[in-house]
Amino acid sequence: MTHLEKSNSAILAKAATLKGVLFDFEGTLVDFQWQLEPAVEETLEALSKAGFKRQWYGEKPGYAHIYNHTLDLAEQGKGEKSSNSARDLMDRIYDRYDAEALTRWNRYPDTLEMLEELRDQGFKMGLVSNVGEASLQEAMEKLGLSGLLQVVVSRDDVSRLKPHPEGLLTALKALDLAPGETLLIGDSRNDVGAARRVGMLAGYLRGGEDSPEAMALFPADLELDALHQLPPILTGSPVNPSIYLA
């Protein structure tokens, strides 16, 4: 038995205990359209004017790290704004980039088929996204996703973004699921990091926010090239072992 076949067997054994699946949104159910670099630069510039020094964020910080770390700093009395004011400042910027991405988001070709198949198999499903509520809800209505997910957790529903585990814990509670019986499918290190902190299995879908090379230090339990590969894994059907991590 090859290493890939052993990985295949091990993951299928774990999948047999799964009752629910949580999904990220952008880069997972729809294509990735958020303009990361300009959003980060604009946010850091605005925060700098509000007394949050750029050096406090390290080199090449991601948008989620900036958001979470700013709130931590504000709660420590650093910067010139309260945590609520700092959050409002960042939300205004992120909401604008959400709305801009909304004009271009498209479902992946197999998104609906995959969600419908998992629903018909009895899996509980939820969404945990760093996107704000307004654009997220509009996108889900526009793309026909609203009725397929039992719980939706947006940026506006949590105090910290993934990789902080709050969003996943909120969804698990709403779905009455334990971490050990739930899988998260996402497209980034933030997603895998959040799943690891909660004790969930983590799946990585290629083609979204983070490249496979960027994921090297954040290995998932399985990698998918497309969403239609997921239902056979969860139902114990034969699958191509090449989709799994070596």
Disulfide bonds with the S-S distance in Angstrom:
none
